[in-house]
């Protein structure tokens, strides 16, 4: 299995846990804008999966230390946060008749304040686990 595939699965699981910690907020917002709450809660995990596939391309050759994987994990979560906030801003702009810049500013502030802690822990945990899985030497096959 490639490093990008491993990273995508690990980041999906960790991001799902991070989204579950703030699901009350995501669910309330989804109902406010008229979106299915389960689909809306899955979006951060799917975005993290997508960005980890991109960021961890050919990581087997490039990552040599655990810190390198953890910094990539933080990058994945920053990209996920920015994309999810842009989606929230767009949804607010459509339903509340607010300007996109105001909606995006509000979404960035609220998602950063409430979801920042779980997303940071998710990034560090997923980056560390992915790094361990990439760096470790596989056992030789016995045939």
N, C-alpha and C positions, 0 to 999 in steps of 0.2 A: 504494500500500500504506500502511496506517495506521501510526502510530508504535507502537501497541501490538502489532501483528503483527510489525513489524521487531524490536521488543524481545523478543518471545517467542521468535523464531527464534534471535536472538543469544544470549540467556540459556540456551536449550536447549543450543546447541553448547558454550558455555563451561562450563556446569554438567556436561555429559557428560565434558568433559576433566578437570574437577576431581574428579568421581566416579571416573574411571579412574585417577587418581593414588593413590587410597586403595581401589582395588577389592579388594586382598588382604584388607583388614579387612572390607569390606562382604560379600565372598564368604564369609569364615569365619563371620561373624555370621549370614548367610542360611542357611548349612548348619546352624548350631547351632539355629536356631529353626524349621527345616524349610520354608524358602521358596526358590523358584527364585532362584539367585544373579544371573542376568541381569535378571530383573524387579526384584529388590531394588536392583541398581545403577542402574537407570533411574529410580527414584523421585525422587531429588534433582533430576534434570534436568527431569522432568515437573512437579514442584512449582515449580521456578524459572520454568518456562514459564507456569504458571498465575498465579503472583504477579506476573510482569512484565506480563501482560495487564491485570491489575487496576491496578497502580501506574502504568503508562505510559498510562492512558486519557487522551485529549485532550492528550497531551504536546506536540503540534505548537504549540499556543498557549501552553503554560505554560513550556516549557524554552527559555531564551535563552542560557544559558552551559553550558559543559561540566561544571562542578562540580555544577550542579543535577541533571544526568543521573547523575553518579557517586554522588551521595547517594541517589538513587532506587535505583541498583544495589545499594548497601549495604543499603538497606531490603529489597529483594527477597531478598538472601542471608540476612539475619537472619530473615525470615519463613520461608524455606526451611529454615534450620537448626533453628528452633524446631519446625516441623511434622515434620521428619524425626526429630528427637530424641524427639518425642512418639510417633511411630510405633514407633521402636525401644523406647521405654519400655513401650509397650503390648504389643509382641511379647515382651519379656522377662518382663513380668508374666504373660502367658498360659502361657509354657513353664516358667519357673523358680519359679512360685508365690511370687513376691516382691510386695511392695506396690507400687502404681503410683508413689507418690511416690519411693520408693527407686530404682525402675527408671528413672524419668525423670531423677533427679539423676545417676545413673550414666551414662545415655545422653548427657546434656548435657555432662558432664565429658569423657567419652571422645571424643565427636564434636567438641567444641571444641578439645581438645588435638591430635588427629590430623588432623582435617579443616579446622581453622580457617585454616591458611595457604593451602591451595589454594582454599578458598571465598572468602577475602578477595581473592586475586589474580583469581579469576573475577569477583567483583563489580566490582572496579575496571576490569578489562579490558572486560567486557561493558558496563558503564555508560559507559565512554569511547567505545567503538565505536558504541553506540546513540546517544549524544549527537552524535557526528560525523555519523551518518547522518540524524538528525533536524534538526540545525541547518543543515547545508549547503544551499545553494540549488541546486535542480535546473536543469540546462541547459534553455534554451528549445527547444521542438520545432521542427524544421525540416520543413516540409511542402512 
